[in-house]
Amino acid sequence: MSRRCFMAKPKIRDLVVVLPGITGSTLEKDGRDLWAFSGSALWNTLVTLGGSLEGLRLDDPEADDGVRATGLIDGVHLIPGLVKIDGYGGLTRMIQREFEVVPGSLAPDRPANYFEFPYDWRRDNRHHARELDRFVKERLTIWREATNNPDAKTILLAHSMGGLISRYFCEVLGGWELCRALITFGTPHRGSPNALNFLANGYKKLFVDLTGSLRSFPSAYQLLPSYPLVEDEGEIRRVAEMQITGIDGDLAREALVFHREIESAVTTNSADPAYARFTTLPFVGTRQPTLQSAIWKGGKLVASRTVPKAVDPLLGDGDGTVPRLSAIPIELSEEYRDTFVPERHSGLHNHLGVLQDIRERLVQMQTKGLGAIRGPTLSDAGARPALSLDLEDVYEPDESVVITASVVNGHTDQVLAKVTPLAEGGHPIERLFEEDEQGFRLDLTGVEPGGYRIEVSTRDQGPGSPSRIHDVFVIADG
């Protein structure tokens, strides 16, 4: 008679807090949803909200306009041309499925040690960092007292812009003393050229134009690159040093100050011997075509995938939204503590390999006597083959859905796409890419309007094969 052995779930003794990226929190005002859409209704809702999103404009960034963040968006959501995210369900469910945690709500009703931290992503990230500071101090105190565990600390899991909030809290506000680790997924520690391209040139497709509202958000400016990357009359300059049409110069300069505050605080904190017990662990998306620079000429900004002159060409990739070099904090540039994953920004935090890695890190952090994980982590220095994927955020009705792929550091004869509708009951479409001189190309025609998730893999799967890669896109409906 066979017996099955079930291991008890590892118990988390620390406080775990998950922070989403920009657009990843639901927003409401006076009991009415302002931003809460996802999944199959994504494009239609964007079209419907296109004009009413002006109601999210921040005419006075310091004033309370009654908008409140109420939760994380579980499904696919995006601002075309700026960012797209395949929800947070994979990450949040993994933690609650694999570990013994006590989920809590934003209201302090009982001791708990697992929280999701939504925030009004329009506002200055300093504001959210101060809210996080109050939240952690209050909840960690309650948890320590309830469990008689004065050594409990906080573990922050932050996607994209959520990592900037966490960094400001940890470094500028001194939150590192209360934290065991900060784990970031595709955080633009040095900014994203996507934000520059969006703010300067906007994004308008069919009836949707969200540019005006986004240009009023201080948070959007804090996503601007803090390093020189714009070529202007032969010189490479920072955005904050220029006057670029569509970009508020004051907000751009203030955003640079935000990043400099973090850098300065890191230098100060590093002098404290206890600071070494806190660690930042970045997960970095690689191998994907990613904007890297821009040219300012004739009153127009043109974004490019060419790396700036001062940057090593070996760093000329990223996750499709955040360049590889930007997903690594400046002070960790030569620490080699990063974990590199060939995945798109939208799915980096839900990638199976990443979730497995996070699980083991959390287990290790709860092991008595070993402390937090330190030193080098996984690297792609072994040059394992990787898939690179390129596609649009939104395709117009009757437009051929063109998706290209390539294999880096390897070769395959067949690349397979599995395209799954986000709407319930939809049937997946499986197609082989056609090989051409540039790599592989897939043309999808006759596909119904709606949102879709795509998974791309090589037909030959084995230990040396590239890992599967994921993203999302939308086919507009009129």
SERONU-800084 format. One record per residue (C-alpha): residue number from 1; x, z, y. Coordinates in Angstrom, 3 decimals, padded with zeros to 6 digits. Layout:
! residues N
r i:NUM | x:X | z:Z | y:Y
...
END
This chain:
! residues 478
r i:1 | x:000.000 | z:000.000 | y:000.000
r i:2 | x:001.511 | z:-001.080 | y:003.286
r i:3 | x:001.504 | z:001.090 | y:006.348
r i:4 | x:001.571 | z:-000.071 | y:009.903
r i:5 | x:003.632 | z:001.919 | y:012.347
r i:6 | x:002.424 | z:002.180 | y:015.919
r i:7 | x:004.803 | z:003.456 | y:018.555
r i:8 | x:003.391 | z:005.615 | y:021.308
r i:9 | x:003.350 | z:004.074 | y:024.755
r i:10 | x:006.321 | z:005.121 | y:026.887
r i:11 | x:005.233 | z:007.670 | y:029.449
r i:12 | x:006.013 | z:006.951 | y:033.079
r i:13 | x:007.044 | z:010.131 | y:034.867
r i:14 | x:007.613 | z:008.396 | y:038.201
r i:15 | x:005.208 | z:006.886 | y:040.724
r i:16 | x:004.782 | z:003.103 | y:040.310
r i:17 | x:003.549 | z:001.043 | y:043.276
r i:18 | x:002.863 | z:-002.728 | y:043.212
r i:19 | x:002.938 | z:-004.654 | y:046.513
r i:20 | x:001.676 | z:-008.265 | y:046.812
r i:21 | x:002.987 | z:-011.041 | y:049.023
r i:22 | x:001.421 | z:-012.619 | y:052.100
r i:23 | x:-002.259 | z:-013.579 | y:051.457
r i:24 | x:-002.202 | z:-011.441 | y:048.280
r i:25 | x:-004.561 | z:-008.717 | y:049.560
r i:26 | x:-008.307 | z:-009.018 | y:050.048
r i:27 | x:-009.388 | z:-008.503 | y:053.656
r i:28 | x:-012.804 | z:-007.409 | y:054.866
r i:29 | x:-014.491 | z:-006.391 | y:058.098
r i:30 | x:-017.735 | z:-004.449 | y:058.487
r i:31 | x:-018.327 | z:-004.709 | y:054.757
r i:32 | x:-017.962 | z:-008.516 | y:054.766
r i:33 | x:-015.204 | z:-010.377 | y:052.954
r i:34 | x:-012.890 | z:-012.342 | y:055.239
r i:35 | x:-010.266 | z:-013.212 | y:052.624
r i:36 | x:-011.148 | z:-012.587 | y:049.001
r i:37 | x:-011.254 | z:-015.957 | y:047.287
r i:38 | x:-009.276 | z:-017.173 | y:044.306
r i:39 | x:-009.476 | z:-019.317 | y:041.210
r i:40 | x:-011.687 | z:-022.341 | y:040.785
r i:41 | x:-013.529 | z:-021.881 | y:044.099
r i:42 | x:-010.259 | z:-021.850 | y:045.980
r i:43 | x:-010.380 | z:-025.210 | y:047.744
r i:44 | x:-014.075 | z:-025.165 | y:048.583
r i:45 | x:-013.671 | z:-021.712 | y:050.050
r i:46 | x:-010.689 | z:-022.837 | y:052.082
r i:47 | x:-012.750 | z:-025.692 | y:053.481
r i:48 | x:-015.601 | z:-023.310 | y:054.275
r i:49 | x:-013.257 | z:-020.780 | y:055.871
r i:50 | x:-011.203 | z:-023.367 | y:057.723
r i:51 | x:-012.918 | z:-022.727 | y:061.035
r i:52 | x:-013.976 | z:-019.137 | y:060.502
r i:53 | x:-010.412 | z:-018.079 | y:059.751
r i:54 | x:-010.006 | z:-018.097 | y:063.481
r i:55 | x:-011.664 | z:-014.706 | y:063.123
r i:56 | x:-008.416 | z:-013.495 | y:061.573
r i:57 | x:-006.380 | z:-014.488 | y:064.619
r i:58 | x:-004.405 | z:-011.602 | y:066.137
r i:59 | x:-004.851 | z:-011.888 | y:069.895
r i:60 | x:-003.490 | z:-008.346 | y:070.293
r i:61 | x:-001.180 | z:-007.419 | y:067.391
r i:62 | x:-001.322 | z:-003.740 | y:068.374
r i:63 | x:-005.110 | z:-003.429 | y:068.549
r i:64 | x:-007.315 | z:-002.349 | y:065.625
r i:65 | x:-009.775 | z:-005.197 | y:065.044
r i:66 | x:-011.553 | z:-003.492 | y:062.153
r i:67 | x:-010.046 | z:-005.656 | y:059.401
r i:68 | x:-009.158 | z:-003.674 | y:056.282
r i:69 | x:-007.220 | z:-004.529 | y:053.111
r i:70 | x:-009.175 | z:-003.426 | y:050.041
r i:71 | x:-007.323 | z:-004.651 | y:046.946
r i:72 | x:-004.999 | z:-007.168 | y:045.331
r i:73 | x:-006.168 | z:-010.709 | y:044.592
r i:74 | x:-006.049 | z:-011.131 | y:040.840
r i:75 | x:-006.386 | z:-014.924 | y:040.661
r i:76 | x:-004.770 | z:-018.000 | y:042.200
r i:77 | x:-004.676 | z:-018.106 | y:046.000
r i:78 | x:-002.726 | z:-020.099 | y:048.545
r i:79 | x:-002.103 | z:-021.247 | y:052.076
r i:80 | x:-001.253 | z:-024.934 | y:051.501
r i:81 | x:002.218 | z:-025.753 | y:052.755
r i:82 | x:003.207 | z:-022.096 | y:053.152
r i:83 | x:002.738 | z:-020.151 | y:049.927
r i:84 | x:000.805 | z:-020.173 | y:046.655
r i:85 | x:000.516 | z:-017.338 | y:044.164
r i:86 | x:-000.862 | z:-017.251 | y:040.643
r i:87 | x:-002.424 | z:-013.810 | y:041.066
r i:88 | x:-001.041 | z:-010.422 | y:040.068
r i:89 | x:-002.970 | z:-009.836 | y:036.865
r i:90 | x:-000.041 | z:-010.538 | y:034.535
r i:91 | x:002.180 | z:-007.917 | y:036.169
r i:92 | x:-000.464 | z:-005.251 | y:036.709
r i:93 | x:-001.955 | z:-005.594 | y:033.226
r i:94 | x:001.474 | z:-005.417 | y:031.600
r i:95 | x:002.218 | z:-002.074 | y:033.236
r i:96 | x:-001.124 | z:-000.546 | y:032.285
r i:97 | x:-001.056 | z:-002.026 | y:028.770
r i:98 | x:002.538 | z:-001.146 | y:027.890
r i:99 | x:002.893 | z:002.277 | y:029.532
r i:100 | x:001.106 | z:005.564 | y:029.744
r i:101 | x:000.199 | z:005.735 | y:033.417
r i:102 | x:-002.616 | z:007.295 | y:035.428
r i:103 | x:-004.162 | z:004.611 | y:037.686
r i:104 | x:-005.166 | z:005.835 | y:041.120
r i:105 | x:-007.128 | z:004.572 | y:044.103
r i:106 | x:-006.094 | z:004.405 | y:047.741
r i:107 | x:-008.167 | z:007.516 | y:048.461
r i:108 | x:-006.396 | z:010.699 | y:047.279
r i:109 | x:-009.071 | z:011.785 | y:044.786
r i:110 | x:-006.838 | z:013.013 | y:041.941
r i:111 | x:-003.215 | z:013.025 | y:040.749
r i:112 | x:-002.144 | z:009.535 | y:039.666
r i:113 | x:001.082 | z:007.587 | y:039.287
r i:114 | x:000.111 | z:003.895 | y:039.233
r i:115 | x:-001.078 | z:002.238 | y:042.432
r i:116 | x:-001.635 | z:-001.207 | y:043.858
r i:117 | x:-000.873 | z:-001.266 | y:047.586
r i:118 | x:-002.882 | z:-003.883 | y:049.519
r i:119 | x:-002.188 | z:-004.412 | y:053.197
r i:120 | x:-003.379 | z:-006.487 | y:056.142
r i:121 | x:-000.842 | z:-009.280 | y:055.725
r i:122 | x:-001.414 | z:-010.615 | y:059.229
r i:123 | x:000.329 | z:-007.719 | y:060.930
r i:124 | x:003.899 | z:-006.682 | y:061.671
r i:125 | x:005.514 | z:-005.540 | y:058.432
r i:126 | x:006.827 | z:-002.473 | y:060.229
r i:127 | x:003.208 | z:-001.291 | y:060.415
r i:128 | x:002.745 | z:-001.695 | y:056.663
r i:129 | x:006.072 | z:000.049 | y:055.992
r i:130 | x:004.913 | z:003.079 | y:057.969
r i:131 | x:001.661 | z:003.091 | y:055.986
r i:132 | x:003.670 | z:002.872 | y:052.762
r i:133 | x:005.833 | z:005.760 | y:053.954
r i:134 | x:002.788 | z:007.985 | y:054.490
r i:135 | x:001.249 | z:006.862 | y:051.206
r i:136 | x:004.339 | z:007.530 | y:049.081
r i:137 | x:005.038 | z:010.914 | y:050.639
r i:138 | x:001.453 | z:012.037 | y:050.078
r i:139 | x:001.008 | z:010.684 | y:046.543
r i:140 | x:004.455 | z:011.601 | y:045.272
r i:141 | x:003.971 | z:015.189 | y:046.430
r i:142 | x:000.608 | z:015.393 | y:044.650
r i:143 | x:002.069 | z:013.887 | y:041.459
r i:144 | x:005.131 | z:016.132 | y:041.429
r i:145 | x:003.013 | z:019.262 | y:041.829
r i:146 | x:000.387 | z:018.203 | y:039.269
r i:147 | x:003.006 | z:017.370 | y:036.600
r i:148 | x:005.508 | z:020.082 | y:037.515
r i:149 | x:008.115 | z:017.351 | y:037.836
r i:150 | x:010.049 | z:017.730 | y:041.094
r i:151 | x:012.450 | z:014.991 | y:039.988
r i:152 | x:009.762 | z:012.288 | y:039.964
r i:153 | x:010.498 | z:009.385 | y:042.291
r i:154 | x:008.894 | z:006.082 | y:043.223
r i:155 | x:009.444 | z:002.659 | y:041.655
r i:156 | x:008.358 | z:-000.216 | y:043.895
r i:157 | x:007.491 | z:-003.606 | y:042.372
r i:158 | x:007.170 | z:-006.063 | y:045.237
r i:159 | x:006.411 | z:-009.783 | y:045.287
r i:160 | x:007.524 | z:-012.042 | y:048.139
r i:161 | x:006.723 | z:-010.507 | y:051.547
r i:162 | x:005.863 | z:-007.208 | y:049.871
r i:163 | x:009.596 | z:-006.858 | y:049.338
r i:164 | x:010.241 | z:-006.980 | y:053.092
r i:165 | x:007.765 | z:-004.151 | y:053.640
r i:166 | x:009.426 | z:-002.150 | y:050.886
r i:167 | x:012.888 | z:-002.815 | y:052.291
r i:168 | x:011.914 | z:-001.580 | y:055.745
r i:169 | x:010.360 | z:001.535 | y:054.200
r i:170 | x:013.386 | z:002.244 | y:051.999
r i:171 | x:016.155 | z:001.438 | y:054.461
r i:172 | x:014.873 | z:001.952 | y:058.015
r i:173 | x:012.382 | z:004.758 | y:057.326
r i:174 | x:014.593 | z:006.509 | y:054.776
r i:175 | x:012.274 | z:005.944 | y:051.833
r i:176 | x:015.248 | z:005.423 | y:049.509
r i:177 | x:015.478 | z:009.197 | y:049.132
r i:178 | x:012.050 | z:009.137 | y:047.449
r i:179 | x:012.647 | z:005.986 | y:045.393
r i:180 | x:014.358 | z:005.341 | y:042.098
r i:181 | x:014.308 | z:001.564 | y:042.431
r i:182 | x:012.948 | z:-001.379 | y:044.377
r i:183 | x:012.346 | z:-004.484 | y:042.252
r i:184 | x:011.647 | z:-007.672 | y:044.209
r i:185 | x:010.263 | z:-010.988 | y:042.946
r i:186 | x:011.051 | z:-014.002 | y:045.117
r i:187 | x:011.313 | z:-011.906 | y:048.281
r i:188 | x:012.659 | z:-013.929 | y:051.239
r i:189 | x:015.220 | z:-011.286 | y:052.210
r i:190 | x:016.779 | z:-013.827 | y:054.598
r i:191 | x:013.614 | z:-015.818 | y:055.290
r i:192 | x:012.047 | z:-019.040 | y:054.033
r i:193 | x:012.306 | z:-022.558 | y:055.500
r i:194 | x:008.710 | z:-023.043 | y:054.298
r i:195 | x:007.602 | z:-020.648 | y:057.033
r i:196 | x:009.648 | z:-022.575 | y:059.614
r i:197 | x:008.169 | z:-025.904 | y:058.532
r i:198 | x:004.630 | z:-024.507 | y:058.500
r i:199 | x:004.811 | z:-022.806 | y:061.902
r i:200 | x:006.516 | z:-025.768 | y:063.557
r i:201 | x:004.545 | z:-028.613 | y:062.009
r i:202 | x:001.424 | z:-026.983 | y:060.632
r i:203 | x:-000.486 | z:-028.133 | y:057.603
r i:204 | x:-003.598 | z:-030.220 | y:057.837
r i:205 | x:-005.220 | z:-031.920 | y:054.899
r i:206 | x:-008.785 | z:-033.226 | y:054.957
r i:207 | x:-010.842 | z:-030.575 | y:056.792
r i:208 | x:-008.484 | z:-027.644 | y:056.489
r i:209 | x:-006.182 | z:-026.512 | y:059.283
r i:210 | x:-005.035 | z:-022.908 | y:059.078
r i:211 | x:-002.071 | z:-023.327 | y:061.395
r i:212 | x:-003.565 | z:-021.806 | y:064.547
r i:213 | x:-004.380 | z:-018.466 | y:062.974
r i:214 | x:-001.065 | z:-018.181 | y:061.121
r i:215 | x:000.863 | z:-018.757 | y:064.351
r i:216 | x:-000.637 | z:-015.549 | y:065.717
r i:217 | x:000.561 | z:-013.385 | y:062.805
r i:218 | x:003.800 | z:-011.425 | y:063.404
r i:219 | x:004.237 | z:-011.257 | y:059.626
r i:220 | x:004.484 | z:-015.060 | y:059.393
r i:221 | x:007.388 | z:-015.003 | y:061.860
r i:222 | x:009.120 | z:-012.315 | y:059.819
r i:223 | x:009.271 | z:-014.917 | y:057.034
r i:224 | x:011.398 | z:-017.192 | y:059.233
r i:225 | x:015.035 | z:-017.667 | y:058.169
r i:226 | x:017.376 | z:-015.167 | y:059.806
r i:227 | x:020.462 | z:-017.322 | y:059.181
r i:228 | x:021.556 | z:-020.574 | y:060.918
r i:229 | x:019.933 | z:-023.582 | y:059.244
r i:230 | x:018.572 | z:-025.887 | y:062.001
r i:231 | x:020.818 | z:-028.769 | y:063.063
r i:232 | x:020.522 | z:-029.332 | y:066.815
r i:233 | x:022.843 | z:-031.882 | y:068.436
r i:234 | x:025.509 | z:-031.336 | y:065.806
r i:235 | x:025.338 | z:-027.518 | y:065.825
r i:236 | x:023.682 | z:-025.324 | y:063.181
r i:237 | x:021.524 | z:-022.720 | y:064.881
r i:238 | x:019.095 | z:-019.908 | y:064.114
r i:239 | x:015.400 | z:-020.404 | y:064.790
r i:240 | x:015.369 | z:-017.376 | y:067.117
r i:241 | x:018.035 | z:-019.028 | y:069.300
r i:242 | x:015.921 | z:-022.133 | y:069.928
r i:243 | x:012.713 | z:-023.271 | y:071.547
r i:244 | x:010.848 | z:-025.175 | y:068.839
r i:245 | x:007.418 | z:-026.631 | y:069.493
r i:246 | x:004.713 | z:-024.622 | y:067.743
r i:247 | x:006.848 | z:-021.501 | y:067.417
r i:248 | x:006.397 | z:-018.520 | y:069.735
r i:249 | x:009.940 | z:-017.732 | y:070.879
r i:250 | x:009.214 | z:-014.061 | y:071.560
r i:251 | x:007.727 | z:-013.524 | y:068.093
r i:252 | x:010.646 | z:-015.376 | y:066.489
r i:253 | x:013.225 | z:-013.231 | y:068.289
r i:254 | x:011.341 | z:-010.043 | y:067.454
r i:255 | x:011.231 | z:-011.128 | y:063.802
r i:256 | x:015.020 | z:-011.482 | y:063.797
r i:257 | x:015.257 | z:-007.945 | y:065.183
r i:258 | x:013.139 | z:-006.809 | y:062.208
r i:259 | x:015.705 | z:-008.204 | y:059.773
r i:260 | x:018.633 | z:-006.826 | y:061.758
r i:261 | x:017.071 | z:-003.349 | y:061.672
r i:262 | x:017.104 | z:-003.475 | y:057.884
r i:263 | x:020.719 | z:-004.684 | y:057.754
r i:264 | x:021.891 | z:-001.991 | y:060.170
r i:265 | x:020.060 | z:000.731 | y:058.237
r i:266 | x:021.663 | z:-000.389 | y:054.960
r i:267 | x:025.115 | z:000.055 | y:056.532
r i:268 | x:024.209 | z:003.547 | y:057.741
r i:269 | x:022.585 | z:004.575 | y:054.442
r i:270 | x:025.559 | z:003.388 | y:052.409
r i:271 | x:027.662 | z:006.157 | y:053.927
r i:272 | x:025.470 | z:008.762 | y:052.192
r i:273 | x:026.818 | z:009.489 | y:048.660
r i:274 | x:023.264 | z:010.069 | y:047.399
r i:275 | x:022.310 | z:006.515 | y:048.368
r i:276 | x:024.015 | z:005.209 | y:045.220
r i:277 | x:021.207 | z:006.722 | y:043.145
r i:278 | x:018.743 | z:004.221 | y:044.631
r i:279 | x:018.948 | z:000.602 | y:043.515
r i:280 | x:017.480 | z:-002.712 | y:044.595
r i:281 | x:016.993 | z:-005.269 | y:041.801
r i:282 | x:016.077 | z:-008.814 | y:042.908
r i:283 | x:014.491 | z:-011.392 | y:040.605
r i:284 | x:015.476 | z:-014.832 | y:041.872
r i:285 | x:013.696 | z:-018.092 | y:041.059
r i:286 | x:016.058 | z:-021.037 | y:040.487
r i:287 | x:016.314 | z:-024.736 | y:039.608
r i:288 | x:013.267 | z:-025.765 | y:041.662
r i:289 | x:013.314 | z:-028.259 | y:044.566
r i:290 | x:013.230 | z:-026.028 | y:047.656
r i:291 | x:013.450 | z:-026.578 | y:051.408
r i:292 | x:016.877 | z:-025.449 | y:052.639
r i:293 | x:017.395 | z:-026.631 | y:056.228
r i:294 | x:015.939 | z:-028.602 | y:059.125
r i:295 | x:016.878 | z:-031.016 | y:061.903
r i:296 | x:015.580 | z:-030.636 | y:065.454
r i:297 | x:015.613 | z:-033.990 | y:067.211
r i:298 | x:013.420 | z:-035.638 | y:069.808
r i:299 | x:011.124 | z:-032.639 | y:070.055
r i:300 | x:010.322 | z:-032.736 | y:066.336
r i:301 | x:011.462 | z:-030.542 | y:063.467
r i:302 | x:012.088 | z:-032.215 | y:060.116
r i:303 | x:012.583 | z:-029.903 | y:057.130
r i:304 | x:014.971 | z:-030.918 | y:054.369
r i:305 | x:016.151 | z:-029.914 | y:050.902
r i:306 | x:019.765 | z:-030.396 | y:052.004
r i:307 | x:021.680 | z:-027.116 | y:052.209
r i:308 | x:023.084 | z:-026.144 | y:055.631
r i:309 | x:026.718 | z:-027.075 | y:056.201
r i:310 | x:027.935 | z:-023.486 | y:055.933
r i:311 | x:026.228 | z:-022.924 | y:052.561
r i:312 | x:027.822 | z:-023.688 | y:049.198
r i:313 | x:025.954 | z:-026.640 | y:047.615
r i:314 | x:025.810 | z:-024.638 | y:044.369
r i:315 | x:023.150 | z:-022.525 | y:046.109
r i:316 | x:020.960 | z:-025.523 | y:046.882
r i:317 | x:017.946 | z:-024.572 | y:044.780
r i:318 | x:015.344 | z:-021.802 | y:044.663
r i:319 | x:011.810 | z:-021.152 | y:043.449
r i:320 | x:010.148 | z:-023.946 | y:045.435
r i:321 | x:009.300 | z:-021.579 | y:048.317
r i:322 | x:012.250 | z:-019.210 | y:048.748
r i:323 | x:015.837 | z:-020.537 | y:048.555
r i:324 | x:018.115 | z:-018.934 | y:046.016
r i:325 | x:020.402 | z:-017.562 | y:048.733
r i:326 | x:017.491 | z:-015.937 | y:050.556
r i:327 | x:016.087 | z:-014.106 | y:047.524
r i:328 | x:019.291 | z:-012.029 | y:047.428
r i:329 | x:019.712 | z:-009.228 | y:050.026
r i:330 | x:022.791 | z:-009.677 | y:052.196
r i:331 | x:024.475 | z:-006.477 | y:051.027
r i:332 | x:024.083 | z:-007.575 | y:047.395
r i:333 | x:025.668 | z:-010.980 | y:047.916
r i:334 | x:028.682 | z:-010.047 | y:045.785
r i:335 | x:027.094 | z:-007.360 | y:043.617
r i:336 | x:025.765 | z:-009.860 | y:041.025
r i:337 | x:022.894 | z:-007.502 | y:040.307
r i:338 | x:020.309 | z:-010.260 | y:040.454
r i:339 | x:018.292 | z:-011.687 | y:037.581
r i:340 | x:017.938 | z:-015.471 | y:037.765
r i:341 | x:014.900 | z:-017.181 | y:036.282
r i:342 | x:014.090 | z:-020.921 | y:036.338
r i:343 | x:010.521 | z:-020.468 | y:037.571
r i:344 | x:008.309 | z:-021.354 | y:040.530
r i:345 | x:007.462 | z:-018.842 | y:043.272
r i:346 | x:003.789 | z:-018.771 | y:042.316
r i:347 | x:004.488 | z:-017.463 | y:038.815
r i:348 | x:007.839 | z:-015.669 | y:038.982
r i:349 | x:006.290 | z:-012.193 | y:038.765
r i:350 | x:004.079 | z:-013.226 | y:035.811
r i:351 | x:006.779 | z:-015.082 | y:033.850
r i:352 | x:006.880 | z:-013.800 | y:030.263
r i:353 | x:010.641 | z:-013.280 | y:030.286
r i:354 | x:010.436 | z:-011.417 | y:033.603
r i:355 | x:007.639 | z:-009.162 | y:032.323
r i:356 | x:009.676 | z:-008.363 | y:029.220
r i:357 | x:012.689 | z:-007.582 | y:031.389
r i:358 | x:010.640 | z:-005.349 | y:033.711
r i:359 | x:009.201 | z:-003.481 | y:030.753
r i:360 | x:012.651 | z:-002.631 | y:029.447
r i:361 | x:013.896 | z:-001.626 | y:032.883
r i:362 | x:010.956 | z:000.739 | y:033.339
r i:363 | x:011.622 | z:002.229 | y:029.907
r i:364 | x:015.281 | z:002.723 | y:030.810
r i:365 | x:014.429 | z:004.335 | y:034.128
r i:366 | x:012.344 | z:006.962 | y:032.326
r i:367 | x:015.103 | z:007.799 | y:029.836
r i:368 | x:016.550 | z:011.197 | y:030.602
r i:369 | x:020.259 | z:011.376 | y:031.230
r i:370 | x:020.863 | z:007.674 | y:031.841
r i:371 | x:019.536 | z:007.315 | y:035.367
r i:372 | x:018.552 | z:004.038 | y:036.989
r i:373 | x:019.946 | z:000.738 | y:035.772
r i:374 | x:023.056 | z:-000.249 | y:037.676
r i:375 | x:025.585 | z:-003.041 | y:037.779
r i:376 | x:025.335 | z:-006.654 | y:036.663
r i:377 | x:022.192 | z:-007.962 | y:035.030
r i:378 | x:021.263 | z:-011.243 | y:033.429
r i:379 | x:022.854 | z:-014.292 | y:034.991
r i:380 | x:022.359 | z:-017.999 | y:034.525
r i:381 | x:026.134 | z:-018.450 | y:034.501
r i:382 | x:025.836 | z:-019.616 | y:030.924
r i:383 | x:024.252 | z:-022.800 | y:032.258
r i:384 | x:021.336 | z:-022.711 | y:029.842
r i:385 | x:019.103 | z:-025.776 | y:030.231
r i:386 | x:016.273 | z:-025.275 | y:032.716
r i:387 | x:013.198 | z:-027.215 | y:033.775
r i:388 | x:012.732 | z:-028.180 | y:037.416
r i:389 | x:009.222 | z:-029.019 | y:038.632
r i:390 | x:007.990 | z:-030.688 | y:041.823
r i:391 | x:004.344 | z:-031.074 | y:042.867
r i:392 | x:002.006 | z:-030.811 | y:045.851
r i:393 | x:-000.132 | z:-027.784 | y:046.677
r i:394 | x:-003.236 | z:-029.909 | y:047.243
r i:395 | x:-004.200 | z:-033.456 | y:046.203
r i:396 | x:-006.934 | z:-035.428 | y:047.915
r i:397 | x:-009.987 | z:-036.733 | y:046.019
r i:398 | x:-009.263 | z:-039.918 | y:044.055
r i:399 | x:-005.529 | z:-039.467 | y:044.754
r i:400 | x:-003.272 | z:-039.804 | y:041.746
r i:401 | x:-001.839 | z:-036.405 | y:040.869
r i:402 | x:001.875 | z:-037.155 | y:040.705
r i:403 | x:004.073 | z:-034.440 | y:039.213
r i:404 | x:007.795 | z:-034.857 | y:038.564
r i:405 | x:010.124 | z:-032.841 | y:036.377
r i:406 | x:013.753 | z:-032.852 | y:035.358
r i:407 | x:016.009 | z:-030.963 | y:032.984
r i:408 | x:019.020 | z:-029.227 | y:034.543
r i:409 | x:022.128 | z:-028.686 | y:032.404
r i:410 | x:020.628 | z:-030.487 | y:029.441
r i:411 | x:018.552 | z:-033.372 | y:028.187
r i:412 | x:015.329 | z:-033.895 | y:026.292
r i:413 | x:013.397 | z:-036.952 | y:025.237
r i:414 | x:009.966 | z:-035.459 | y:025.832
r i:415 | x:008.464 | z:-033.172 | y:028.484
r i:416 | x:004.927 | z:-031.922 | y:027.959
r i:417 | x:002.383 | z:-030.747 | y:030.531
r i:418 | x:-000.580 | z:-028.518 | y:029.790
r i:419 | x:-003.030 | z:-028.578 | y:032.701
r i:420 | x:-005.756 | z:-025.929 | y:032.501
r i:421 | x:-008.760 | z:-025.716 | y:034.877
r i:422 | x:-009.110 | z:-022.348 | y:036.589
r i:423 | x:-012.876 | z:-022.544 | y:036.132
r i:424 | x:-014.175 | z:-020.791 | y:033.042
r i:425 | x:-015.047 | z:-023.107 | y:030.192
r i:426 | x:-012.742 | z:-025.878 | y:031.352
r i:427 | x:-010.764 | z:-027.712 | y:028.695
r i:428 | x:-006.981 | z:-028.005 | y:028.982
r i:429 | x:-005.424 | z:-031.442 | y:029.385
r i:430 | x:-002.176 | z:-032.112 | y:027.550
r i:431 | x:-000.030 | z:-035.054 | y:028.604
r i:432 | x:003.504 | z:-036.254 | y:028.045
r i:433 | x:005.615 | z:-037.084 | y:031.074
r i:434 | x:007.078 | z:-040.583 | y:031.237
r i:435 | x:010.851 | z:-040.749 | y:031.565
r i:436 | x:012.261 | z:-042.721 | y:034.503
r i:437 | x:015.566 | z:-042.997 | y:036.373
r i:438 | x:014.962 | z:-039.756 | y:038.333
r i:439 | x:013.807 | z:-037.701 | y:035.338
r i:440 | x:010.222 | z:-037.406 | y:034.185
r i:441 | x:006.978 | z:-038.345 | y:035.927
r i:442 | x:003.346 | z:-037.580 | y:035.193
r i:443 | x:000.439 | z:-039.427 | y:036.834
r i:444 | x:-002.937 | z:-037.782 | y:036.318
r i:445 | x:-005.991 | z:-039.796 | y:037.318
r i:446 | x:-009.688 | z:-039.140 | y:037.044
r i:447 | x:-009.277 | z:-035.365 | y:037.054
r i:448 | x:-012.221 | z:-033.418 | y:038.450
r i:449 | x:-011.845 | z:-031.543 | y:041.759
r i:450 | x:-010.904 | z:-027.880 | y:041.436
r i:451 | x:-007.993 | z:-025.556 | y:040.880
r i:452 | x:-005.556 | z:-025.992 | y:038.015
r i:453 | x:-002.703 | z:-024.123 | y:036.383
r i:454 | x:000.114 | z:-026.228 | y:034.927
r i:455 | x:002.581 | z:-025.247 | y:032.224
r i:456 | x:005.493 | z:-027.583 | y:031.538
r i:457 | x:007.725 | z:-027.394 | y:028.477
r i:458 | x:010.002 | z:-029.593 | y:026.400
r i:459 | x:008.627 | z:-030.881 | y:023.131
r i:460 | x:011.673 | z:-029.629 | y:021.249
r i:461 | x:011.488 | z:-025.836 | y:021.420
r i:462 | x:014.368 | z:-023.766 | y:020.119
r i:463 | x:016.889 | z:-021.074 | y:021.107
r i:464 | x:018.719 | z:-023.468 | y:023.434
r i:465 | x:015.633 | z:-025.076 | y:024.961
r i:466 | x:014.555 | z:-024.532 | y:028.576
r i:467 | x:011.944 | z:-021.836 | y:029.089
r i:468 | x:008.426 | z:-022.938 | y:030.016
r i:469 | x:007.700 | z:-023.245 | y:033.734
r i:470 | x:004.452 | z:-022.700 | y:035.604
r i:471 | x:002.679 | z:-023.472 | y:038.871
r i:472 | x:-000.774 | z:-024.094 | y:040.320
r i:473 | x:-002.373 | z:-026.883 | y:042.360
r i:474 | x:-005.733 | z:-027.932 | y:043.735
r i:475 | x:-007.633 | z:-031.215 | y:043.712
r i:476 | x:-009.829 | z:-031.256 | y:046.805
r i:477 | x:-013.539 | z:-031.930 | y:046.724
r i:478 | x:-014.348 | z:-034.264 | y:049.585
END
